[in-house]
Amino acid sequence: MIKFKQLAKIKYGSKMFKKMLNELCKEAAELSIDHNCKVGIFVTPKEIDEKSTMYAFGSPSVESVMAEMKAKAKAEKRKQKKLMTKVKKKAKFNAAPVCGCKLAGAGVAEDANVKHEGK
């Protein structure tokens, strides 16, 4: 096992890096099999250019992990949109009257023959 202090000295893409990545992928595969779960690992360098190499591992496959992540992200986005719609409706319903009077919040029209306290 590699000590934490030694990790800072290992360069991205080096033989030692690839060895560590291989060990990590083996552990991830075991985790996936032993606990009946999907595991995805994506590794990129800090600074990406056209020569950069990205390493990816997925169990059972990278595609299945990505598909599930995409589906969950879509579901979460729909859930958040629904929640925001509820919040906006509630905020609109509970909005403070513009003129500061109690009647404006009750849906009384501005042109109605009602004396508003705020005007």
Backbone torsions as a table, in degrees:
resi	resn	phi	psi	omega
1	MET	NA	143.0	-177.1
2	ILE	-92.1	135.1	179.7
3	LYS	-77.1	152.2	-175.7
4	PHE	-58.8	-40.4	-178.2
5	LYS	-62.8	-30.8	-179.5
6	GLN	-74.2	-21.8	-176.6
7	LEU	-60.8	-36.4	-177.6
8	ALA	-63.9	-25.7	-177.5
9	LYS	-85.9	-11.9	-177.4
10	ILE	-84.0	125.8	-177.9
11	LYS	-88.8	145.9	178.3
12	TYR	-59.0	128.0	177.3
13	GLY	89.2	-7.2	180.0
14	SER	-70.4	170.2	179.0
15	LYS	-60.7	-42.4	179.9
16	MET	-64.5	-40.4	178.0
17	PHE	-60.1	-47.5	-178.8
18	LYS	-64.8	-35.0	176.7
19	LYS	-64.1	-45.3	178.7
20	MET	-63.2	-42.2	179.4
21	LEU	-62.5	-40.8	177.8
22	ASN	-61.6	-44.5	177.8
23	GLU	-62.5	-41.6	178.8
24	LEU	-61.9	-43.1	179.8
25	CYS	-65.6	-38.2	176.6
26	LYS	-62.2	-44.3	178.8
27	GLU	-63.2	-40.3	179.1
28	ALA	-64.4	-40.3	178.2
29	ALA	-62.8	-43.0	177.8
30	GLU	-61.9	-43.4	178.9
31	LEU	-59.5	-44.6	-179.8
32	SER	-61.8	-44.5	-178.4
33	ILE	-72.0	-48.3	-176.1
34	ASP	-65.8	-32.5	-174.4
35	HIS	-115.6	12.7	176.0
36	ASN	49.3	55.7	179.6
37	CYS	-136.6	165.5	176.3
38	LYS	-95.4	140.3	-179.0
39	VAL	-131.5	134.8	176.2
40	GLY	-131.2	136.6	177.3
41	ILE	-129.6	127.3	177.5
42	PHE	-126.8	126.0	-176.7
43	VAL	-126.5	124.9	176.5
44	THR	-132.6	156.2	175.4
45	PRO	-70.7	159.9	180.0
46	LYS	-60.9	-43.1	179.0
47	GLU	-108.4	120.4	-175.2
48	ILE	-104.5	133.3	173.1
49	ASP	-136.4	-173.9	-175.9
50	GLU	-66.7	-17.6	179.6
51	LYS	-93.9	-5.0	-175.8
52	SER	-65.3	146.9	177.0
53	THR	-113.9	131.2	175.6
54	MET	-106.4	137.0	177.5
55	TYR	-106.5	134.8	179.9
56	ALA	-136.3	141.9	176.3
57	PHE	-138.9	137.9	176.1
58	GLY	-144.1	141.6	176.7
59	SER	-130.7	117.6	13.7
60	PRO	-75.4	-28.4	174.9
61	SER	-156.0	158.2	178.0
62	VAL	-60.6	-41.7	-178.5
63	GLU	-61.1	-42.5	-178.9
64	SER	-67.6	-38.1	178.6
65	VAL	-66.0	-45.0	179.8
66	MET	-64.0	-41.2	179.5
67	ALA	-61.6	-43.2	179.4
68	GLU	-66.9	-41.3	178.4
69	MET	-61.9	-41.6	179.9
70	LYS	-64.1	-44.1	179.7
71	ALA	-63.6	-42.4	179.6
72	LYS	-67.9	-36.7	178.2
73	ALA	-64.8	-40.6	177.7
74	LYS	-62.7	-45.4	-179.8
75	ALA	-62.6	-42.1	179.3
76	GLU	-65.0	-39.1	178.9
77	LYS	-63.8	-42.9	177.6
78	ARG	-62.8	-41.3	-179.8
79	LYS	-63.0	-44.5	179.3
80	GLN	-64.5	-40.4	179.7
81	LYS	-63.3	-42.0	178.8
82	LYS	-63.0	-43.7	179.5
83	LEU	-63.6	-44.2	-179.8
84	MET	-64.1	-36.4	177.1
85	THR	-62.5	-43.9	177.6
86	LYS	-62.3	-44.2	-178.9
87	VAL	-62.9	-43.3	-179.7
88	LYS	-64.1	-42.5	178.7
89	LYS	-62.4	-43.8	-179.7
90	LYS	-65.5	-41.2	179.6
91	ALA	-65.5	-38.5	178.8
92	LYS	-66.2	-41.2	-179.7
93	PHE	-66.7	-40.2	-177.5
94	ASN	-94.0	12.5	-177.0
95	ALA	-62.5	141.8	177.7
96	ALA	-70.3	142.4	179.5
97	PRO	-61.4	142.5	-178.1
98	VAL	-64.3	-41.5	-175.8
99	CYS	-85.4	-7.3	178.4
100	GLY	89.3	0.9	-179.8
101	CYS	-97.0	161.9	-176.8
102	LYS	-72.4	-26.7	-176.0
103	LEU	-75.0	-32.8	-177.5
104	ALA	-61.7	-36.1	178.0
105	GLY	-71.7	-16.7	-178.8
106	ALA	-88.5	6.9	177.5
107	GLY	86.5	18.7	177.2
108	VAL	-76.2	129.5	-178.2
109	ALA	-67.9	150.4	-179.4
110	GLU	-63.9	-34.0	-177.1
111	ASP	-88.3	2.7	179.0
112	ALA	-67.2	155.2	179.8
113	ASN	-79.1	59.8	-180.0
114	VAL	-124.6	132.4	178.4
115	LYS	-81.9	115.2	178.5
116	HIS	-86.4	137.6	-178.9
117	GLU	-68.5	-28.1	-175.9
118	GLY	-82.6	-3.9	-177.2
119	LYS	-112.3	NA	NA
